[in-house]
């Protein structure tokens, strides 16, 4: 595991993300910003309670498709359509890659 500098260890989700294999240092930093927001509703490491879907272990392509649908407004949501608009396509891909690498709860 690489030593992580700065304030990226704010949540368990971010810590687990930075330990994910195959990420470059730049990707780790970007992923820390992206996935930390997800933990607020989807739980640490993408494992949430019953009210909000868990993201851990979902196929990467599925996560990307759903985020793009939220962004386009074609999938109904209470808040995700607003949040999704704030992410670039590369951030969505990075987030999806991370969550798909985790085991399902």
C-alpha positions as CSV (number, residue, x, y, z in Angstrom):
1,X,0.0,0.0,0.0
2,X,1.3,3.4,-0.9
3,X,1.7,6.1,1.8
4,X,-1.0,8.7,1.3
5,X,-0.2,12.4,2.0
6,X,-2.6,15.1,2.8
7,X,-6.2,15.0,4.0
8,X,-7.4,12.1,1.8
9,X,-8.1,9.8,4.8
10,X,-11.2,11.6,5.9
11,X,-13.5,8.6,5.4
12,X,-13.1,4.8,5.2
13,X,-14.3,4.9,1.6
14,X,-11.4,7.1,0.6
15,X,-8.9,5.0,2.4
16,X,-10.1,1.9,0.7
17,X,-10.1,3.6,-2.6
18,X,-6.5,4.6,-2.3
19,X,-5.5,1.0,-1.6
20,X,-7.2,-0.2,-4.8
21,X,-4.8,-1.9,-7.1
22,X,-3.8,-0.4,-10.4
23,X,-4.4,3.3,-9.7
24,X,-1.7,5.9,-10.4
25,X,-1.0,8.6,-7.8
26,X,-2.9,11.1,-10.0
27,X,-5.8,8.8,-10.2
28,X,-5.7,8.2,-6.5
29,X,-6.0,11.9,-5.8
30,X,-8.8,12.3,-8.3
31,X,-10.6,9.3,-7.1
32,X,-10.4,10.5,-3.5
33,X,-12.3,13.6,-4.4
34,X,-14.9,11.8,-6.5
35,X,-15.7,8.9,-4.2
36,X,-15.7,10.8,-1.0
37,X,-19.0,12.5,-2.0
38,X,-20.5,9.1,-2.7
39,X,-19.8,7.9,0.8
40,X,-22.3,10.4,2.2
41,X,-25.3,8.5,0.9
42,X,-23.9,5.2,-0.4
43,X,-21.8,4.5,2.7
44,X,-18.1,3.8,3.2
45,X,-16.7,1.6,0.4
46,X,-20.0,1.9,-1.4
47,X,-21.8,-0.2,1.2
48,X,-25.0,1.5,2.3
49,X,-28.1,0.7,4.3
50,X,-31.4,-0.5,2.8
51,X,-32.6,3.0,1.8
52,X,-29.8,3.8,-0.7
53,X,-28.3,1.2,-3.2
54,X,-24.9,-0.1,-2.5
55,X,-22.4,0.6,-5.2
56,X,-19.7,-1.9,-4.2
57,X,-19.3,-4.7,-6.7
58,X,-21.6,-3.4,-9.3
59,X,-20.3,-3.7,-12.9
60,X,-18.3,-0.7,-14.0
61,X,-20.3,-0.3,-17.2
62,X,-23.6,-0.4,-15.2
63,X,-22.4,2.4,-12.9
64,X,-21.3,4.5,-15.9
65,X,-24.6,4.0,-17.7
66,X,-26.6,5.0,-14.7
67,X,-24.5,8.1,-14.0
68,X,-24.8,9.1,-17.6
69,X,-28.6,8.6,-17.4
70,X,-28.8,10.7,-14.3
71,X,-26.7,13.4,-16.0
72,X,-28.9,13.4,-19.1
73,X,-32.1,13.5,-16.9
74,X,-33.4,10.2,-18.4
75,X,-33.3,8.3,-15.1
76,X,-35.6,9.7,-12.5
77,X,-34.0,10.7,-9.2
78,X,-34.4,12.9,-6.2
79,X,-30.9,14.3,-6.1
80,X,-28.6,12.1,-8.3
81,X,-29.5,14.0,-11.5
82,X,-28.1,17.2,-9.9
83,X,-25.0,15.5,-8.5
84,X,-24.2,13.6,-11.7
85,X,-24.0,16.8,-13.7
86,X,-21.0,17.9,-11.6
87,X,-18.8,15.0,-12.7
88,X,-16.8,14.7,-15.9
89,X,-16.9,11.5,-18.0
90,X,-13.4,10.6,-16.8
91,X,-14.4,11.1,-13.1
92,X,-17.4,8.8,-13.7
93,X,-15.2,6.2,-15.3
94,X,-12.7,6.4,-12.4
95,X,-15.5,6.2,-9.8
96,X,-17.1,3.2,-11.6
97,X,-13.8,1.4,-11.8
98,X,-13.2,1.8,-8.1
99,X,-16.7,0.7,-7.0
100,X,-16.7,-2.3,-9.3
101,X,-13.4,-3.5,-7.8
102,X,-15.0,-3.9,-4.4
103,X,-16.7,-7.0,-3.2
104,X,-20.5,-7.0,-3.0
105,X,-21.9,-6.5,0.5
